[in-house]
Amino acid sequence: MKGLTFGLNNNIQWQCTSDFFIWQNADSGAYLQMPNTAAPSHAFRFHSDPWISYFDAHNIHHSLRMRYYKVRNQFANNQDKNNGSELYYGQYLFQTGIVNNLLNAENMGRPGDFRPPRTIMLQFRYDL
């Protein structure tokens, strides 16, 4: 279809780290690891960004960009600290070719949760 473009961008990351407290004592161990404070962890990050853009026969531009972002942190020695989150984001833009009008609608939040920190934004700009 003429004027239609679309794509999908993805990124994935795994990491294995070990956090620790640097303070053995106040005399000579300020930059030494305190014994038994090592906290090995495994982390996972993933985001997927699908998008679609369309210019119609009247040079009106429609654009839809979305994002799904997932974070998971796991601590081998203390599973009570395990945590994670998911984020969904969407943005629709409408632009005309005659004047620079912009209608921007954004929606961001966690799945199934309509309480804060859910964000809905509507923005309109008109330039001559």
Secondary structure, 3 states (H helix, E strand, C coil): CCCEEEEEEEEEEEEEEEECCECCCCCCCCCCECCCCCEEEEEEEEEEEEEEEEECCCCCEEEEEEEEEEEEEEECCCHHHCEEEEEEEEEEEEECCCCEEEEEEEEEECCCCCCCCCEEEEEEEEEC
